Amino acid sequence: MVSIANSDPKTEHTESGAADGVTDVAPRMLREWLDSGDTVLIDVRETFERASEFIPGSFHHPLGSLNPDEIRAAHPGKEIVFHCAGGKRSAQAAEQFRIGGEAVFHLAGGLDAWKAAGLPTERPAGAPRLPVMRQVQITAGALVALGVGLGVLVSPWFLALSAFVGLGLMFAGVTGWCGMALLLAKMPWNRSRTSDTPAASCCAG
């Protein structure tokens, strides 16, 4: 990602990255942009991720169903900034959104960096007590331990279960898509009522 010429105030104090045409925006700089009222923040995470925690005032457009024309029509004249959990998917979204050589923006480090900077987030009413990704870690760890235990006590073939889970976690880390998380998100205890409209209040997160 690259920084654009400083003649445009929106490009000052941004951070450079790897993919041409997409500019990283630091969390506190993004907060200033949002406070100015001329910037819109688009959350491209999955629905179950947003159901656990989100940035107040952001709009939800999951990466898998991202429609650049719809976003432009909904927010005419606004600067668009994308964000996800860690920054990878938002960079992909920005690339999809970009037309020609125009500058597009995403939150450097994603929601993790936003929270690390001490900026506010909100947990919707009815949000799962334990974030889905932590449930994934617990479930994956339990399956690996089960596979190893059965492999030692019953048959070495059960070690394949541990290998399968490990490969799944590697795939999730590389692609940003986690099938186990999507499955757990459908469980009854993870269902919550969420809204894609900006939130009116927030709590420190």
PyRosetta script that sets phi, psi and omega in degrees:
from pyrosetta import init, pose_from_sequence

init()
pose = pose_from_sequence("MVSIANSDPKTEHTESGAADGVTDVAPRMLREWLDSGDTVLIDVRETFERASEFIPGSFHHPLGSLNPDEIRAAHPGKEIVFHCAGGKRSAQAAEQFRIGGEAVFHLAGGLDAWKAAGLPTERPAGAPRLPVMRQVQITAGALVALGVGLGVLVSPWFLALSAFVGLGLMFAGVTGWCGMALLLAKMPWNRSRTSDTPAASCCAG")
pose.set_psi(1, 149.8)
pose.set_omega(1, -173.7)
pose.set_phi(2, -127.0)
pose.set_psi(2, 154.2)
pose.set_omega(2, 172.3)
pose.set_phi(3, -88.5)
pose.set_psi(3, 147.3)
pose.set_omega(3, -179.3)
pose.set_phi(4, -97.3)
pose.set_psi(4, 166.0)
pose.set_omega(4, -176.8)
pose.set_phi(5, -53.9)
pose.set_psi(5, 145.1)
pose.set_omega(5, -175.0)
pose.set_phi(6, -74.6)
pose.set_psi(6, 2.3)
pose.set_omega(6, 177.4)
pose.set_phi(7, -66.0)
pose.set_psi(7, -21.5)
pose.set_omega(7, 177.4)
pose.set_phi(8, -100.3)
pose.set_psi(8, 118.6)
pose.set_omega(8, -177.5)
pose.set_phi(9, -55.7)
pose.set_psi(9, -29.0)
pose.set_omega(9, -178.6)
pose.set_phi(10, -66.7)
pose.set_psi(10, -17.4)
pose.set_omega(10, -176.2)
pose.set_phi(11, -99.1)
pose.set_psi(11, -4.0)
pose.set_omega(11, 179.4)
pose.set_phi(12, -74.7)
pose.set_psi(12, 143.9)
pose.set_omega(12, 176.2)
pose.set_phi(13, 66.7)
pose.set_psi(13, 17.7)
pose.set_omega(13, 172.8)
pose.set_phi(14, -87.3)
pose.set_psi(14, 163.8)
pose.set_omega(14, -176.3)
pose.set_phi(15, -105.7)
pose.set_psi(15, 145.4)
pose.set_omega(15, -179.4)
pose.set_phi(16, -85.8)
pose.set_psi(16, 152.0)
pose.set_omega(16, 179.3)
pose.set_phi(17, -139.4)
pose.set_psi(17, -139.8)
pose.set_omega(17, -167.5)
pose.set_phi(18, -110.4)
pose.set_psi(18, -31.1)
pose.set_omega(18, -172.1)
pose.set_phi(19, -102.4)
pose.set_psi(19, 126.7)
pose.set_omega(19, -177.3)
pose.set_phi(20, -57.6)
pose.set_psi(20, 137.2)
pose.set_omega(20, 173.7)
pose.set_phi(21, 90.8)
pose.set_psi(21, -10.9)
pose.set_omega(21, 179.4)
pose.set_phi(22, -114.1)
pose.set_psi(22, 125.5)
pose.set_omega(22, -175.2)
pose.set_phi(23, -109.2)
pose.set_psi(23, 130.2)
pose.set_omega(23, 175.2)
pose.set_phi(24, -74.0)
pose.set_psi(24, 140.6)
pose.set_omega(24, 174.7)
pose.set_phi(25, -121.6)
pose.set_psi(25, 126.4)
pose.set_omega(25, 179.3)
pose.set_phi(26, -68.7)
pose.set_psi(26, 151.0)
pose.set_omega(26, -175.4)
pose.set_phi(27, -54.5)
pose.set_psi(27, -48.0)
pose.set_omega(27, -176.5)
pose.set_phi(28, -70.0)
pose.set_psi(28, -32.1)
pose.set_omega(28, 174.4)
pose.set_phi(29, -65.8)
pose.set_psi(29, -40.9)
pose.set_omega(29, 177.9)
pose.set_phi(30, -62.4)
pose.set_psi(30, -39.0)
pose.set_omega(30, 178.7)
pose.set_phi(31, -59.7)
pose.set_psi(31, -40.5)
pose.set_omega(31, 178.1)
pose.set_phi(32, -64.8)
pose.set_psi(32, -42.0)
pose.set_omega(32, 178.9)
pose.set_phi(33, -61.6)
pose.set_psi(33, -44.1)
pose.set_omega(33, -179.5)
pose.set_phi(34, -65.0)
pose.set_psi(34, -39.4)
pose.set_omega(34, 179.3)
pose.set_phi(35, -64.9)
pose.set_psi(35, -26.4)
pose.set_omega(35, -179.1)
pose.set_phi(36, -73.0)
pose.set_psi(36, -19.6)
pose.set_omega(36, 175.8)
pose.set_phi(37, 88.2)
pose.set_psi(37, -0.2)
pose.set_omega(37, -178.4)
pose.set_phi(38, -109.1)
pose.set_psi(38, 13.7)
pose.set_omega(38, -178.4)
pose.set_phi(39, -127.6)
pose.set_psi(39, 141.0)
pose.set_omega(39, 177.4)
pose.set_phi(40, -117.4)
pose.set_psi(40, 133.2)
pose.set_omega(40, 179.4)
pose.set_phi(41, -103.2)
pose.set_psi(41, 126.0)
pose.set_omega(41, -178.2)
pose.set_phi(42, -110.6)
pose.set_psi(42, 121.3)
pose.set_omega(42, 178.3)
pose.set_phi(43, -89.9)
pose.set_psi(43, 116.6)
pose.set_omega(43, -176.9)
pose.set_phi(44, -103.6)
pose.set_psi(44, 14.0)
pose.set_omega(44, 178.7)
pose.set_phi(45, -73.9)
pose.set_psi(45, 170.9)
pose.set_omega(45, 176.4)
pose.set_phi(46, -70.3)
pose.set_psi(46, 160.6)
pose.set_omega(46, -178.1)
pose.set_phi(47, -58.9)
pose.set_psi(47, -39.5)
pose.set_omega(47, -178.0)
pose.set_phi(48, -67.3)
pose.set_psi(48, -29.2)
pose.set_omega(48, 177.6)
pose.set_phi(49, -70.7)
pose.set_psi(49, -44.1)
pose.set_omega(49, 179.2)
pose.set_phi(50, -66.0)
pose.set_psi(50, -30.4)
pose.set_omega(50, -179.8)
pose.set_phi(51, -65.1)
pose.set_psi(51, -21.3)
pose.set_omega(51, 179.7)
pose.set_phi(52, -87.7)
pose.set_psi(52, -37.7)
pose.set_omega(52, -174.8)
pose.set_phi(53, -170.5)
pose.set_psi(53, 143.0)
pose.set_omega(53, 177.3)
pose.set_phi(54, -152.4)
pose.set_psi(54, 166.6)
pose.set_omega(54, 178.4)
pose.set_phi(55, -85.5)
pose.set_psi(55, 123.5)
pose.set_omega(55, -179.8)
pose.set_phi(56, -55.2)
pose.set_psi(56, 136.8)
pose.set_omega(56, 178.3)
pose.set_phi(57, 89.7)
pose.set_psi(57, -8.8)
pose.set_omega(57, -179.6)
pose.set_phi(58, -80.2)
pose.set_psi(58, 158.3)
pose.set_omega(58, 176.9)
pose.set_phi(59, -112.6)
pose.set_psi(59, 151.0)
pose.set_omega(59, -173.1)
pose.set_phi(60, -105.8)
pose.set_psi(60, 119.5)
pose.set_omega(60, 174.4)
pose.set_phi(61, -140.3)
pose.set_psi(61, 90.6)
pose.set_omega(61, -177.1)
pose.set_phi(62, -54.5)
pose.set_psi(62, 144.3)
pose.set_omega(62, -176.3)
pose.set_phi(63, -57.2)
pose.set_psi(63, -38.8)
pose.set_omega(63, -176.3)
pose.set_phi(64, -64.0)
pose.set_psi(64, -22.6)
pose.set_omega(64, 179.8)
pose.set_phi(65, -124.2)
pose.set_psi(65, 26.8)
pose.set_omega(65, -176.2)
pose.set_phi(66, -64.3)
pose.set_psi(66, 130.9)
pose.set_omega(66, 178.9)
pose.set_phi(67, -125.3)
pose.set_psi(67, 97.4)
pose.set_omega(67, -177.3)
pose.set_phi(68, -55.4)
pose.set_psi(68, -40.5)
pose.set_omega(68, -178.9)
pose.set_phi(69, -63.6)
pose.set_psi(69, -39.6)
pose.set_omega(69, 178.9)
pose.set_phi(70, -64.3)
pose.set_psi(70, -41.0)
pose.set_omega(70, -179.7)
pose.set_phi(71, -66.5)
pose.set_psi(71, -44.1)
pose.set_omega(71, 179.3)
pose.set_phi(72, -62.2)
pose.set_psi(72, -40.3)
pose.set_omega(72, -179.2)
pose.set_phi(73, -68.5)
pose.set_psi(73, -33.9)
pose.set_omega(73, -177.9)
pose.set_phi(74, -77.0)
pose.set_psi(74, -24.0)
pose.set_omega(74, -175.2)
pose.set_phi(75, -133.6)
pose.set_psi(75, 61.4)
pose.set_omega(75, -177.5)
pose.set_phi(76, -63.9)
pose.set_psi(76, 136.8)
pose.set_omega(76, 176.6)
pose.set_phi(77, 77.7)
pose.set_psi(77, 2.0)
pose.set_omega(77, -178.4)
pose.set_phi(78, -97.9)
pose.set_psi(78, 148.3)
pose.set_omega(78, 170.7)
pose.set_phi(79, -77.9)
pose.set_psi(79, 132.0)
pose.set_omega(79, -177.2)
pose.set_phi(80, -104.3)
pose.set_psi(80, 128.6)
pose.set_omega(80, 175.3)
pose.set_phi(81, -125.5)
pose.set_psi(81, 132.8)
pose.set_omega(81, -179.7)
pose.set_phi(82, -101.7)
pose.set_psi(82, 151.9)
pose.set_omega(82, 173.7)
pose.set_phi(83, -147.7)
pose.set_psi(83, 154.0)
pose.set_omega(83, 173.9)
pose.set_phi(84, -137.4)
pose.set_psi(84, -150.8)
pose.set_omega(84, -178.8)
pose.set_phi(85, -78.4)
pose.set_psi(85, -45.3)
pose.set_omega(85, -175.2)
pose.set_phi(86, -126.2)
pose.set_psi(86, -9.3)
pose.set_omega(86, 176.4)
pose.set_phi(87, 116.9)
pose.set_psi(87, -16.5)
pose.set_omega(87, -176.4)
pose.set_phi(88, -73.6)
pose.set_psi(88, -50.2)
pose.set_omega(88, -177.9)
pose.set_phi(89, -69.0)
pose.set_psi(89, -33.3)
pose.set_omega(89, 179.0)
pose.set_phi(90, -67.4)
pose.set_psi(90, -33.2)
pose.set_omega(90, 175.5)
pose.set_phi(91, -65.9)
pose.set_psi(91, -38.7)
pose.set_omega(91, 176.3)
pose.set_phi(92, -64.1)
pose.set_psi(92, -41.5)
pose.set_omega(92, 179.0)
pose.set_phi(93, -63.2)
pose.set_psi(93, -42.0)
pose.set_omega(93, 179.4)
pose.set_phi(94, -62.3)
pose.set_psi(94, -38.5)
pose.set_omega(94, 177.4)
pose.set_phi(95, -63.9)
pose.set_psi(95, -41.0)
pose.set_omega(95, 177.9)
pose.set_phi(96, -64.4)
pose.set_psi(96, -35.8)
pose.set_omega(96, -175.2)
pose.set_phi(97, -76.1)
pose.set_psi(97, -28.5)
pose.set_omega(97, -172.3)
pose.set_phi(98, -66.8)
pose.set_psi(98, 138.7)
pose.set_omega(98, 173.8)
pose.set_phi(99, -115.4)
pose.set_psi(99, 122.1)
pose.set_omega(99, 178.9)
pose.set_phi(100, 59.8)
pose.set_psi(100, -131.2)
pose.set_omega(100, -177.6)
pose.set_phi(101, -99.9)
pose.set_psi(101, 16.9)
pose.set_omega(101, -177.8)
pose.set_phi(102, -66.1)
pose.set_psi(102, 153.3)
pose.set_omega(102, 177.3)
pose.set_phi(103, -84.7)
pose.set_psi(103, 132.1)
pose.set_omega(103, 173.3)
pose.set_phi(104, -128.6)
pose.set_psi(104, 159.9)
pose.set_omega(104, -168.1)
pose.set_phi(105, -128.1)
pose.set_psi(105, 151.6)
pose.set_omega(105, 170.1)
pose.set_phi(106, -146.6)
pose.set_psi(106, 156.6)
pose.set_omega(106, -176.9)
pose.set_phi(107, -74.8)
pose.set_psi(107, 116.6)
pose.set_omega(107, -179.6)
pose.set_phi(108, -64.8)
pose.set_psi(108, 124.0)
pose.set_omega(108, 179.1)
pose.set_phi(109, 83.0)
pose.set_psi(109, -4.4)
pose.set_omega(109, 175.3)
pose.set_phi(110, 62.1)
pose.set_psi(110, -155.8)
pose.set_omega(110, -178.5)
pose.set_phi(111, -60.3)
pose.set_psi(111, -33.9)
pose.set_omega(111, 179.4)
pose.set_phi(112, -60.0)
pose.set_psi(112, -44.9)
pose.set_omega(112, 179.6)
pose.set_phi(113, -68.7)
pose.set_psi(113, -36.8)
pose.set_omega(113, 177.8)
pose.set_phi(114, -58.7)
pose.set_psi(114, -47.4)
pose.set_omega(114, 179.9)
pose.set_phi(115, -69.6)
pose.set_psi(115, -37.2)
pose.set_omega(115, 178.5)
pose.set_phi(116, -62.3)
pose.set_psi(116, -27.6)
pose.set_omega(116, 178.4)
pose.set_phi(117, -82.2)
pose.set_psi(117, 1.2)
pose.set_omega(117, 178.3)
pose.set_phi(118, 79.4)
pose.set_psi(118, 19.1)
pose.set_omega(118, -178.2)
pose.set_phi(119, -89.4)
pose.set_psi(119, 156.2)
pose.set_omega(119, -169.5)
pose.set_phi(120, -77.3)
pose.set_psi(120, 147.8)
pose.set_omega(120, 170.7)
pose.set_phi(121, -132.5)
pose.set_psi(121, 171.2)
pose.set_omega(121, 177.8)
pose.set_phi(122, -132.6)
pose.set_psi(122, 142.2)
pose.set_omega(122, 171.7)
pose.set_phi(123, -104.7)
pose.set_psi(123, 120.2)
pose.set_omega(123, -178.9)
pose.set_phi(124, -62.6)
pose.set_psi(124, 155.9)
pose.set_omega(124, 174.2)
pose.set_phi(125, -61.9)
pose.set_psi(125, 133.1)
pose.set_omega(125, -179.8)
pose.set_phi(126, 83.1)
pose.set_psi(126, 9.4)
pose.set_omega(126, 179.1)
pose.set_phi(127, -64.7)
pose.set_psi(127, 147.7)
pose.set_omega(127, 178.3)
pose.set_phi(128, -56.4)
pose.set_psi(128, 138.2)
pose.set_omega(128, 179.5)
pose.set_phi(129, -63.5)
pose.set_psi(129, -34.7)
pose.set_omega(129, 179.3)
pose.set_phi(130, -113.0)
pose.set_psi(130, 118.3)
pose.set_omega(130, -179.2)
pose.set_phi(131, -52.3)
pose.set_psi(131, 145.6)
pose.set_omega(131, -176.4)
pose.set_phi(132, -58.3)
pose.set_psi(132, -37.8)
pose.set_omega(132, -178.1)
pose.set_phi(133, -67.2)
pose.set_psi(133, -31.0)
pose.set_omega(133, 174.2)
pose.set_phi(134, -70.5)
pose.set_psi(134, -35.5)
pose.set_omega(134, 174.7)
pose.set_phi(135, -62.9)
pose.set_psi(135, -36.8)
pose.set_omega(135, 176.5)
pose.set_phi(136, -62.4)
pose.set_psi(136, -44.9)
pose.set_omega(136, -179.9)
pose.set_phi(137, -60.8)
pose.set_psi(137, -43.5)
pose.set_omega(137, 180.0)
pose.set_phi(138, -65.0)
pose.set_psi(138, -46.0)
pose.set_omega(138, -178.5)
pose.set_phi(139, -64.9)
pose.set_psi(139, -45.6)
pose.set_omega(139, -179.6)
pose.set_phi(140, -62.8)
pose.set_psi(140, -43.1)
pose.set_omega(140, 178.7)
pose.set_phi(141, -62.0)
pose.set_psi(141, -40.6)
pose.set_omega(141, 179.8)
pose.set_phi(142, -65.8)
pose.set_psi(142, -40.3)
pose.set_omega(142, 179.7)
pose.set_phi(143, -67.7)
pose.set_psi(143, -38.7)
pose.set_omega(143, 177.2)
pose.set_phi(144, -63.4)
pose.set_psi(144, -46.7)
pose.set_omega(144, 179.5)
pose.set_phi(145, -62.4)
pose.set_psi(145, -40.2)
pose.set_omega(145, 178.7)
pose.set_phi(146, -63.0)
pose.set_psi(146, -45.0)
pose.set_omega(146, 179.8)
pose.set_phi(147, -61.4)
pose.set_psi(147, -42.8)
pose.set_omega(147, 179.0)
pose.set_phi(148, -65.6)
pose.set_psi(148, -44.8)
pose.set_omega(148, -179.2)
pose.set_phi(149, -60.8)
pose.set_psi(149, -47.9)
pose.set_omega(149, 179.1)
pose.set_phi(150, -67.0)
pose.set_psi(150, -32.8)
pose.set_omega(150, 178.7)
pose.set_phi(151, -65.4)
pose.set_psi(151, -34.8)
pose.set_omega(151, 179.5)
pose.set_phi(152, -80.0)
pose.set_psi(152, -40.8)
pose.set_omega(152, -171.8)
pose.set_phi(153, -91.9)
pose.set_psi(153, -28.4)
pose.set_omega(153, -173.2)
pose.set_phi(154, -114.8)
pose.set_psi(154, -65.3)
pose.set_omega(154, -177.6)
pose.set_phi(155, -154.6)
pose.set_psi(155, 139.3)
pose.set_omega(155, 177.6)
pose.set_phi(156, -58.6)
pose.set_psi(156, -20.0)
pose.set_omega(156, -179.9)
pose.set_phi(157, -62.5)
pose.set_psi(157, -26.7)
pose.set_omega(157, 179.5)
pose.set_phi(158, -67.7)
pose.set_psi(158, -15.9)
pose.set_omega(158, 176.1)
pose.set_phi(159, -63.9)
pose.set_psi(159, -21.2)
pose.set_omega(159, 177.5)
pose.set_phi(160, -62.2)
pose.set_psi(160, -31.0)
pose.set_omega(160, 177.6)
pose.set_phi(161, -61.9)
pose.set_psi(161, -45.5)
pose.set_omega(161, 178.8)
pose.set_phi(162, -63.4)
pose.set_psi(162, -41.6)
pose.set_omega(162, 179.2)
pose.set_phi(163, -63.8)
pose.set_psi(163, -40.9)
pose.set_omega(163, 179.9)
pose.set_phi(164, -62.5)
pose.set_psi(164, -44.9)
pose.set_omega(164, 179.3)
pose.set_phi(165, -64.5)
pose.set_psi(165, -42.7)
pose.set_omega(165, 179.3)
pose.set_phi(166, -61.5)
pose.set_psi(166, -43.0)
pose.set_omega(166, 178.0)
pose.set_phi(167, -65.1)
pose.set_psi(167, -36.6)
pose.set_omega(167, 177.3)
pose.set_phi(168, -62.8)
pose.set_psi(168, -40.9)
pose.set_omega(168, 178.2)
pose.set_phi(169, -66.9)
pose.set_psi(169, -38.3)
pose.set_omega(169, 176.3)
pose.set_phi(170, -62.3)
pose.set_psi(170, -43.7)
pose.set_omega(170, 179.5)
pose.set_phi(171, -61.9)
pose.set_psi(171, -42.6)
pose.set_omega(171, 179.4)
pose.set_phi(172, -62.8)
pose.set_psi(172, -40.1)
pose.set_omega(172, 180.0)
pose.set_phi(173, -66.5)
pose.set_psi(173, -36.4)
pose.set_omega(173, -178.1)
pose.set_phi(174, -76.3)
pose.set_psi(174, -41.7)
pose.set_omega(174, -172.9)
pose.set_phi(175, -97.2)
pose.set_psi(175, -21.7)
pose.set_omega(175, -174.6)
pose.set_phi(176, 82.4)
pose.set_psi(176, 2.6)
pose.set_omega(176, 178.9)
pose.set_phi(177, -108.6)
pose.set_psi(177, 126.4)
pose.set_omega(177, -177.2)
pose.set_phi(178, -126.7)
pose.set_psi(178, 107.3)
pose.set_omega(178, -179.0)
pose.set_phi(179, -63.9)
pose.set_psi(179, -36.6)
pose.set_omega(179, 179.7)
pose.set_phi(180, -64.2)
pose.set_psi(180, -39.2)
pose.set_omega(180, 178.8)
pose.set_phi(181, -64.5)
pose.set_psi(181, -42.2)
pose.set_omega(181, 179.1)
pose.set_phi(182, -63.6)
pose.set_psi(182, -38.0)
pose.set_omega(182, 178.6)
pose.set_phi(183, -67.6)
pose.set_psi(183, -46.7)
pose.set_omega(183, -179.9)
pose.set_phi(184, -64.0)
pose.set_psi(184, -32.9)
pose.set_omega(184, -179.4)
pose.set_phi(185, -62.9)
pose.set_psi(185, -23.7)
pose.set_omega(185, -179.6)
pose.set_phi(186, -84.6)
pose.set_psi(186, -6.9)
pose.set_omega(186, -179.6)
pose.set_phi(187, -66.8)
pose.set_psi(187, 147.8)
pose.set_omega(187, -175.6)
pose.set_phi(188, -55.5)
pose.set_psi(188, -36.6)
pose.set_omega(188, -177.4)
pose.set_phi(189, -73.1)
pose.set_psi(189, -9.9)
pose.set_omega(189, 179.7)
pose.set_phi(190, -103.7)
pose.set_psi(190, 1.2)
pose.set_omega(190, -179.2)
pose.set_phi(191, -80.7)
pose.set_psi(191, 131.8)
pose.set_omega(191, 178.5)
pose.set_phi(192, -145.2)
pose.set_psi(192, 159.4)
pose.set_omega(192, 176.7)
pose.set_phi(193, -88.1)
pose.set_psi(193, 118.1)
pose.set_omega(193, 179.8)
pose.set_phi(194, -123.7)
pose.set_psi(194, 161.9)
pose.set_omega(194, 178.9)
pose.set_phi(195, -127.6)
pose.set_psi(195, 142.4)
pose.set_omega(195, 177.9)
pose.set_phi(196, -88.3)
pose.set_psi(196, 2.2)
pose.set_omega(196, 179.2)
pose.set_phi(197, -89.0)
pose.set_psi(197, 158.9)
pose.set_omega(197, -179.4)
pose.set_phi(198, -60.0)
pose.set_psi(198, 144.9)
pose.set_omega(198, 179.9)
pose.set_phi(199, -82.0)
pose.set_psi(199, 152.9)
pose.set_omega(199, -177.7)
pose.set_phi(200, -92.9)
pose.set_psi(200, -18.9)
pose.set_omega(200, -179.0)
pose.set_phi(201, -139.3)
pose.set_psi(201, 170.0)
pose.set_omega(201, -176.8)
pose.set_phi(202, -151.5)
pose.set_psi(202, 164.7)
pose.set_omega(202, 174.2)
pose.set_phi(203, -131.8)
pose.set_psi(203, 154.3)
pose.set_omega(203, -179.3)
pose.set_phi(204, -64.8)
pose.set_psi(204, 136.1)
pose.set_omega(204, -178.3)
pose.set_phi(205, -139.5)
pose.dump_pdb("model.pdb")
